[in-house]
Amino acid sequence: AVPGLSDVAPTAYDGDSPAEVRRFARERSRWIFSNPDMIHLSMLRNHARWAVFLRNLRYLVVDECHYYRGIFGSNVAMVLRRLLRLCSRYSATGADFAGPTVVFASATTSQAAATASALIGQTVVEVTEDGSPQGARTVALWEPALIPDLLGEHGAPVRRSAGAEAGRVMADLIVEGARTLTFVRSRRGAELTALGARARLADTAPELAQRVASYRAGYLAEDRRALERALADGELRGLATTNALELGVDIAGLDAVVLAGFPGTVASFWQQAGRAGRRGQGALIVLIARDDPLDTYLVHHPSALLDRPIERVVIDPGNPYVLGPQLLCAATELPLTEAEVRMWDAEAVVAGLVDDGLLRRRPSG
């Protein structure tokens, strides 16, 4: 046991948590692992029931902060600001500190300080030294073979699908002893890739055919946890997944990652690639091109992918279509003050909400 941490009671607080676990988290836990949805839907709207926790909250850790971009990231930024606002209000009633320290973590972001600052609207100090255990990675760019005697539109040659090719590559890697994670773009694709890998293994290594499975967000929570444990323990040798395993799950001992198609951003590519080699051992990353112009270009021009900087996270919490509803939520939690409206640069949006009858100005301000 770690001295001073005997009563931490770490608890997951998410949509899968039963009522008794949620109550325990609120009343007893000192470490809560949650997500923006639950903070918005449960913690903020019922903040009076969380008063003790909010008053004593010392650290707010935002993991994988590069993920919060676009409209989604803009809404998350306002959820974080609403949370910090409530912490400040509750701590002002007796605590001797100004609010929690916010810690942001990401292995794949550019301009880290600017990204974090945009999320909470405060100055953030950047720490760029990478202390994560990461072994050497070999990246292979793979273009599937043409299908003989099959032509597409206007007589164009047709290549094997990236999903089918990923199943073949995953099966061959498993035969060679590599524990492999394969990312596929769709839920159906993940299941078909796993089926293809099992079929190939049934011919080449029948004893391994049942050690491949698929994983996606639609599975029951207990089924997802069982698959994660089986892969971590080595019971499973291969798993075909959607991007549900791109974030938040640390599975040690993976030797290879196969990507059935470029995931859309350089950040997502390196995030998925980083699932392997997380304990310092070497890893193989295989990007299999889909039959489209972008993927074809990338496999023929490796520097366009491997030497390209990670995209900057872009959010706009001041977007009136984001800020307006978020201000209504904040006002429901606690009345907005003039100082808070100015801090969020929300004067024009608030004026519009007042004109629409959704907010009401009080004489006291």
PAFI-898538 format. One record per residue (C-alpha): x, y, z. Coordinates in Angstrom, 3 decimals, always signed. Layout:
N
+----------+----------+----------+
:        u :        v :        w :
+----------+----------+----------+
:        X :        Y :        Z :
...
+----------+----------+----------+
***
This chain:
365
+----------+----------+----------+
:        u :        v :        w :
+----------+----------+----------+
:   +0.000 :   +0.000 :   +0.000 :
:   +1.132 :   +3.539 :   -0.718 :
:   +1.315 :   +5.665 :   +2.455 :
:   -1.454 :   +8.222 :   +2.523 :
:   -3.455 :   +6.511 :   -0.224 :
:   -5.126 :   +3.780 :   +1.799 :
:   -8.574 :   +5.367 :   +1.508 :
:   -8.511 :   +6.539 :   -2.103 :
:  -11.287 :   +4.181 :   -3.286 :
:  -10.807 :   +4.782 :   -7.045 :
:  -14.111 :   +4.471 :   -8.876 :
:  -15.263 :   +4.540 :  -12.495 :
:  -18.231 :   +6.865 :  -12.921 :
:  -19.714 :   +6.496 :  -16.389 :
:  -22.830 :   +5.384 :  -18.195 :
:  -22.132 :   +1.735 :  -17.346 :
:  -21.892 :   +2.370 :  -13.592 :
:  -24.866 :   +1.040 :  -11.580 :
:  -26.666 :   +3.293 :   -9.114 :
:  -24.893 :   +1.913 :   -6.045 :
:  -21.464 :   +2.534 :   -7.616 :
:  -22.438 :   +6.090 :   -8.506 :
:  -23.559 :   +6.715 :   -4.944 :
:  -20.309 :   +5.259 :   -3.586 :
:  -18.290 :   +7.469 :   -5.941 :
:  -20.126 :  +10.561 :   -4.789 :
:  -19.920 :   +9.788 :   -1.078 :
:  -16.661 :   +7.879 :   -0.582 :
:  -14.300 :   +7.974 :   -3.536 :
:  -11.319 :  +10.308 :   -3.689 :
:  -10.316 :   +9.322 :   -7.228 :
:  -13.103 :   +9.347 :   -9.823 :
:  -12.580 :   +8.295 :  -13.447 :
:  -15.293 :   +9.800 :  -15.605 :
:  -15.972 :  +11.487 :  -18.946 :
:  -17.392 :  +14.824 :  -20.135 :
:  -20.852 :  +13.361 :  -20.719 :
:  -21.249 :  +12.205 :  -17.124 :
:  -19.803 :  +15.425 :  -15.739 :
:  -22.385 :  +17.365 :  -17.744 :
:  -25.368 :  +15.064 :  -17.230 :
:  -24.847 :  +14.066 :  -13.617 :
:  -22.241 :  +15.996 :  -11.683 :
:  -22.966 :  +19.553 :  -12.816 :
:  -26.738 :  +19.373 :  -12.897 :
:  -26.755 :  +17.765 :   -9.423 :
:  -23.856 :  +19.773 :   -8.043 :
:  -25.434 :  +20.249 :   -4.611 :
:  -25.141 :  +16.482 :   -4.056 :
:  -21.476 :  +16.731 :   -5.056 :
:  -20.733 :  +19.747 :   -2.865 :
:  -18.212 :  +18.003 :   -0.597 :
:  -16.340 :  +16.492 :   -3.528 :
:  -16.250 :  +19.770 :   -5.471 :
:  -15.133 :  +21.721 :   -2.425 :
:  -12.201 :  +19.372 :   -1.856 :
:  -11.243 :  +18.679 :   -5.464 :
:   -7.496 :  +19.298 :   -5.785 :
:   -6.621 :  +17.900 :   -9.214 :
:   -8.586 :  +17.689 :  -12.440 :
:   -6.793 :  +15.460 :  -14.973 :
:   -7.851 :  +15.661 :  -18.625 :
:   -6.396 :  +12.672 :  -20.448 :
:   -6.046 :  +12.476 :  -24.247 :
:   -6.760 :  +16.196 :  -24.504 :
:   -5.971 :  +16.217 :  -28.244 :
:   -9.244 :  +14.342 :  -28.786 :
:  -11.328 :  +17.357 :  -27.826 :
:  -11.498 :  +19.288 :  -31.076 :
:  -14.131 :  +20.875 :  -33.296 :
:  -17.695 :  +21.245 :  -32.042 :
:  -17.251 :  +18.357 :  -29.611 :
:  -14.123 :  +19.905 :  -28.135 :
:  -15.785 :  +23.315 :  -27.913 :
:  -18.604 :  +21.825 :  -25.848 :
:  -16.118 :  +19.955 :  -23.650 :
:  -14.255 :  +23.231 :  -23.079 :
:  -17.429 :  +24.797 :  -21.719 :
:  -18.162 :  +21.736 :  -19.563 :
:  -14.690 :  +22.069 :  -18.021 :
:  -15.207 :  +25.781 :  -17.418 :
:  -18.565 :  +25.122 :  -15.786 :
:  -16.944 :  +22.499 :  -13.560 :
:  -14.152 :  +24.864 :  -12.516 :
:  -16.734 :  +27.576 :  -11.901 :
:  -18.611 :  +25.359 :   -9.446 :
:  -15.376 :  +24.307 :   -7.749 :
:  -14.507 :  +27.969 :   -7.294 :
:  -17.919 :  +28.774 :   -5.848 :
:  -17.832 :  +25.891 :   -3.375 :
:  -14.223 :  +26.445 :   -2.346 :
:  -15.038 :  +30.102 :   -1.682 :
:  -17.343 :  +28.984 :   +1.120 :
:  -14.501 :  +27.934 :   +3.370 :
:  -11.623 :  +26.201 :   +1.625 :
:   -8.262 :  +27.940 :   +1.552 :
:   -7.393 :  +27.329 :   -2.121 :
:   -8.634 :  +28.855 :   -5.357 :
:   -9.644 :  +25.641 :   -7.094 :
:   -8.142 :  +22.464 :   -8.514 :
:   -4.915 :  +22.238 :  -10.461 :
:   -5.738 :  +21.115 :  -14.001 :
:   -3.376 :  +18.575 :  -15.584 :
:   -3.622 :  +17.800 :  -19.301 :
:   -2.096 :  +14.687 :  -20.868 :
:   -1.562 :  +13.776 :  -24.502 :
:   +1.078 :  +11.939 :  -26.484 :
:   -0.156 :  +13.260 :  -29.831 :
:   -0.786 :  +16.980 :  -29.838 :
:   +0.951 :  +20.016 :  -31.229 :
:   +1.091 :  +23.346 :  -29.412 :
:   +0.175 :  +21.625 :  -26.169 :
:   -0.031 :  +24.780 :  -24.065 :
:   -2.301 :  +26.538 :  -26.557 :
:   -4.566 :  +23.493 :  -26.774 :
:   -4.911 :  +23.200 :  -23.010 :
:   -5.350 :  +26.932 :  -22.546 :
:   -8.167 :  +27.001 :  -25.089 :
:   -9.974 :  +24.241 :  -23.215 :
:  -10.157 :  +26.059 :  -19.881 :
:   -9.568 :  +29.677 :  -20.832 :
:   -6.565 :  +30.017 :  -18.528 :
:   -2.804 :  +30.212 :  -18.951 :
:   -1.223 :  +26.745 :  -18.954 :
:   +2.434 :  +25.796 :  -18.454 :
:   +3.691 :  +23.327 :  -21.066 :
:   +5.737 :  +20.234 :  -20.147 :
:   +7.194 :  +18.671 :  -23.284 :
:   +9.688 :  +16.096 :  -22.000 :
:   +8.428 :  +12.646 :  -23.007 :
:   +8.910 :  +10.086 :  -20.253 :
:   +6.667 :   +7.389 :  -21.701 :
:   +8.234 :   +3.965 :  -22.339 :
:   +8.266 :   +3.602 :  -26.125 :
:  +10.397 :   +1.174 :  -28.090 :
:  +11.525 :   +1.450 :  -31.694 :
:   +8.705 :   +1.290 :  -34.225 :
:   +8.871 :   -0.033 :  -37.766 :
:   +6.188 :   +1.434 :  -40.039 :
:   +5.153 :   -0.518 :  -43.142 :
:   +2.911 :   +1.062 :  -45.787 :
:   +1.009 :   -1.684 :  -47.570 :
:   -0.932 :   -1.500 :  -50.828 :
:   -3.226 :   -4.516 :  -51.406 :
:   -2.759 :   -6.523 :  -54.565 :
:   -4.995 :   -6.144 :  -57.601 :
:   -7.773 :   -8.692 :  -57.978 :
:   -7.179 :  -10.675 :  -61.213 :
:   -9.873 :  -10.470 :  -63.895 :
:  -11.926 :   -7.909 :  -61.955 :
:  -12.431 :   -4.397 :  -63.286 :
:  -14.282 :   -1.490 :  -61.758 :
:  -15.874 :   +1.607 :  -63.231 :
:  -14.528 :   +2.540 :  -66.673 :
:  -12.360 :   -0.572 :  -66.662 :
:  -10.253 :   +0.511 :  -63.680 :
:   -8.416 :   -2.301 :  -61.853 :
:   -9.754 :   -3.220 :  -58.411 :
:   -7.630 :   -3.994 :  -55.357 :
:   -8.437 :   -6.232 :  -52.424 :
:  -10.302 :   -4.375 :  -49.699 :
:   -8.270 :   -2.991 :  -46.818 :
:  -10.398 :   -4.915 :  -44.310 :
:   -9.870 :   -8.263 :  -46.034 :
:   -6.153 :   -7.595 :  -46.404 :
:   -5.961 :   -6.575 :  -42.734 :
:   -7.446 :   -9.929 :  -41.744 :
:   -4.763 :  -11.751 :  -43.755 :
:   -1.947 :   -9.627 :  -42.323 :
:   -3.242 :  -10.019 :  -38.771 :
:   -3.456 :  -13.798 :  -39.140 :
:   +0.099 :  -13.998 :  -40.497 :
:   +1.420 :  -11.835 :  -37.648 :
:   -0.343 :  -14.014 :  -35.075 :
:   +1.234 :  -17.137 :  -36.596 :
:   +4.619 :  -15.443 :  -36.157 :
:   +3.851 :  -14.929 :  -32.455 :
:   +2.907 :  -11.237 :  -32.543 :
:   +0.051 :  -10.026 :  -30.388 :
:   -1.830 :   -7.804 :  -32.801 :
:   -4.450 :   -5.071 :  -32.679 :
:   -6.184 :   -4.178 :  -35.947 :
:   -8.090 :   -0.917 :  -36.403 :
:  -10.988 :   -0.949 :  -38.870 :
:  -13.225 :   +1.961 :  -39.834 :
:  -16.649 :   +0.407 :  -39.037 :
:  -18.255 :   -1.989 :  -36.569 :
:  -19.241 :   -4.393 :  -39.323 :
:  -15.754 :   -4.136 :  -40.776 :
:  -14.195 :   -5.100 :  -37.435 :
:  -16.307 :   -8.237 :  -37.239 :
:  -15.599 :   -9.188 :  -40.864 :
:  -11.862 :   -8.658 :  -40.387 :
:  -11.865 :  -10.904 :  -37.313 :
:  -13.814 :  -13.560 :  -39.230 :
:  -11.334 :  -13.352 :  -42.111 :
:   -8.377 :  -13.747 :  -39.759 :
:   -9.979 :  -16.760 :  -38.055 :
:  -10.708 :  -18.377 :  -41.424 :
:   -7.083 :  -17.965 :  -42.535 :
:   -5.812 :  -19.291 :  -39.205 :
:   -8.115 :  -22.300 :  -39.486 :
:   -6.072 :  -23.298 :  -42.540 :
:   -2.595 :  -22.324 :  -41.331 :
:   -2.673 :  -22.650 :  -37.520 :
:   -5.976 :  -24.154 :  -36.314 :
:   -4.942 :  -23.959 :  -32.658 :
:   -4.935 :  -20.135 :  -32.926 :
:   -8.203 :  -19.673 :  -34.826 :
:  -10.283 :  -19.112 :  -31.691 :
:   -7.822 :  -16.635 :  -30.212 :
:   -9.002 :  -13.797 :  -32.444 :
:  -12.028 :  -11.625 :  -31.689 :
:  -13.666 :   -8.332 :  -32.610 :
:  -14.292 :   -5.338 :  -30.347 :
:  -16.606 :   -2.368 :  -30.740 :
:  -18.527 :   +0.130 :  -28.653 :
:  -21.877 :   -1.619 :  -29.111 :
:  -20.908 :   -4.579 :  -26.922 :
:  -22.079 :   -4.809 :  -23.324 :
:  -19.681 :   -3.312 :  -20.803 :
:  -18.868 :   -6.688 :  -19.249 :
:  -18.124 :   -8.166 :  -22.687 :
:  -15.791 :   -5.286 :  -23.559 :
:  -13.943 :   -5.631 :  -20.245 :
:  -13.589 :   -9.388 :  -20.786 :
:  -12.066 :   -8.823 :  -24.236 :
:   -9.657 :   -6.208 :  -22.865 :
:   -8.535 :   -8.601 :  -20.109 :
:   -8.160 :  -11.497 :  -22.543 :
:   -5.948 :   -9.420 :  -24.825 :
:   -3.888 :   -8.066 :  -21.930 :
:   -3.429 :  -11.557 :  -20.458 :
:   -2.422 :  -13.083 :  -23.787 :
:   -5.470 :  -15.337 :  -24.005 :
:   -6.379 :  -13.483 :  -27.195 :
:   -3.636 :  -13.090 :  -29.779 :
:   -5.481 :  -10.697 :  -32.051 :
:   -8.314 :   -8.200 :  -31.820 :
:  -10.021 :   -6.320 :  -34.652 :
:  -11.528 :   -3.107 :  -33.352 :
:  -13.067 :   +0.194 :  -34.287 :
:  -11.474 :   +3.335 :  -32.860 :
:  -13.102 :   +2.393 :  -29.534 :
:   -9.644 :   +1.174 :  -28.436 :
:   -7.788 :   +4.206 :  -29.774 :
:   -8.038 :   +6.035 :  -26.449 :
:   -7.984 :   +5.313 :  -22.768 :
:   -7.105 :   +1.599 :  -22.691 :
:   -3.505 :   +0.722 :  -21.820 :
:   -2.821 :   -2.839 :  -22.974 :
:   +0.766 :   -3.882 :  -22.391 :
:   +2.655 :   -6.341 :  -24.532 :
:   +1.192 :   -5.660 :  -27.979 :
:   +3.699 :   -6.337 :  -30.731 :
:   +1.907 :   -5.020 :  -33.807 :
:   -0.840 :   -2.661 :  -34.909 :
:   -2.552 :   -2.967 :  -38.282 :
:   -4.583 :   -0.051 :  -39.639 :
:   -7.142 :   -0.868 :  -42.332 :
:   -7.026 :   +2.543 :  -43.961 :
:   -5.693 :   +5.936 :  -42.935 :
:   -7.800 :   +7.083 :  -39.946 :
:   -8.216 :  +10.644 :  -41.205 :
:   -5.674 :  +12.610 :  -39.175 :
:   -1.985 :  +12.246 :  -38.420 :
:   -2.846 :  +12.485 :  -34.715 :
:   -5.179 :   +9.475 :  -34.936 :
:   -2.599 :   +7.535 :  -36.959 :
:   +0.073 :   +7.946 :  -34.279 :
:   -2.457 :   +7.417 :  -31.496 :
:   -3.482 :   +4.069 :  -32.954 :
:   +0.111 :   +3.173 :  -33.772 :
:   +1.055 :   +3.931 :  -30.175 :
:   -1.089 :   +1.084 :  -28.861 :
:   +1.880 :   -1.241 :  -29.513 :
:   +5.304 :   -1.078 :  -27.899 :
:   +4.033 :   +0.674 :  -24.776 :
:   +6.451 :   -1.117 :  -22.451 :
:   +9.624 :   -0.260 :  -24.319 :
:   +9.705 :   -3.247 :  -26.678 :
:   +9.854 :   -2.795 :  -30.441 :
:   +6.662 :   -2.715 :  -32.475 :
:   +5.470 :   -3.111 :  -36.055 :
:   +2.907 :   -0.700 :  -37.511 :
:   +1.222 :   -1.664 :  -40.793 :
:   -0.961 :   +0.854 :  -42.648 :
:   -2.991 :   -0.909 :  -45.334 :
:   -4.261 :   +1.471 :  -47.982 :
:   -7.902 :   +1.568 :  -48.915 :
:   -8.694 :   +1.892 :  -52.596 :
:   -9.026 :   +5.671 :  -52.551 :
:   -6.797 :   +8.552 :  -53.709 :
:   -5.633 :   +9.724 :  -50.265 :
:   -4.540 :   +6.301 :  -49.012 :
:   -2.906 :   +5.517 :  -52.354 :
:   -0.977 :   +8.784 :  -52.236 :
:   +0.238 :   +8.166 :  -48.677 :
:   +1.628 :   +4.692 :  -49.346 :
:   +3.515 :   +6.028 :  -52.379 :
:   +4.736 :   +9.162 :  -50.553 :
:   +5.716 :   +8.035 :  -47.023 :
:   +7.082 :  +11.428 :  -46.019 :
:   +3.624 :  +12.954 :  -46.475 :
:   +2.558 :  +10.874 :  -43.475 :
:   +5.646 :  +10.065 :  -41.443 :
:   +7.271 :  +13.516 :  -41.606 :
:   +4.080 :  +15.528 :  -41.354 :
:   +3.497 :  +17.419 :  -38.077 :
:   +0.503 :  +16.542 :  -35.964 :
:   -2.498 :  +18.752 :  -36.652 :
:   -3.267 :  +21.615 :  -34.300 :
:   -6.388 :  +21.169 :  -32.204 :
:   -8.960 :  +23.780 :  -33.211 :
:  -11.887 :  +24.663 :  -30.959 :
:  -14.126 :  +27.710 :  -30.595 :
:  -16.012 :  +27.802 :  -27.279 :
:  -17.229 :  +31.272 :  -28.267 :
:  -19.285 :  +29.868 :  -31.145 :
:  -22.780 :  +31.190 :  -30.301 :
:  -24.371 :  +27.853 :  -31.188 :
:  -22.140 :  +26.233 :  -28.549 :
:  -21.939 :  +29.053 :  -26.033 :
:  -25.670 :  +29.798 :  -25.888 :
:  -26.862 :  +26.365 :  -24.678 :
:  -23.842 :  +26.062 :  -22.380 :
:  -24.674 :  +29.418 :  -20.770 :
:  -28.220 :  +28.230 :  -20.151 :
:  -26.832 :  +25.146 :  -18.405 :
:  -24.449 :  +27.288 :  -16.344 :
:  -27.270 :  +29.650 :  -15.344 :
:  -29.378 :  +26.678 :  -14.278 :
:  -26.548 :  +25.479 :  -12.051 :
:  -25.841 :  +28.888 :  -10.503 :
:  -26.919 :  +32.400 :  -11.550 :
:  -24.423 :  +33.996 :  -13.913 :
:  -22.620 :  +37.098 :  -12.722 :
:  -21.611 :  +40.021 :  -14.899 :
:  -17.953 :  +39.157 :  -14.238 :
:  -18.454 :  +35.598 :  -15.508 :
:  -20.222 :  +36.822 :  -18.625 :
:  -17.288 :  +39.126 :  -19.371 :
:  -14.750 :  +36.392 :  -18.594 :
:  -16.371 :  +34.127 :  -21.195 :
:  -16.746 :  +36.995 :  -23.735 :
:  -20.432 :  +36.191 :  -23.755 :
:  -22.055 :  +39.633 :  -23.576 :
:  -23.621 :  +39.460 :  -27.045 :
:  -24.814 :  +35.871 :  -26.610 :
:  -26.312 :  +36.633 :  -23.196 :
:  -28.086 :  +39.678 :  -24.610 :
:  -29.639 :  +37.478 :  -27.284 :
:  -30.762 :  +34.927 :  -24.698 :
:  -32.321 :  +37.710 :  -22.630 :
:  -34.156 :  +39.056 :  -25.683 :
:  -35.462 :  +35.551 :  -26.397 :
:  -36.739 :  +35.228 :  -22.835 :
:  -34.391 :  +32.351 :  -22.009 :
:  -32.403 :  +34.343 :  -19.431 :
:  -33.579 :  +37.102 :  -17.116 :
:  -31.451 :  +39.926 :  -15.765 :
:  -31.723 :  +40.492 :  -12.047 :
:  -31.429 :  +43.994 :  -10.585 :
:  -28.596 :  +42.774 :   -8.364 :
:  -26.568 :  +41.721 :  -11.435 :
+----------+----------+----------+
***
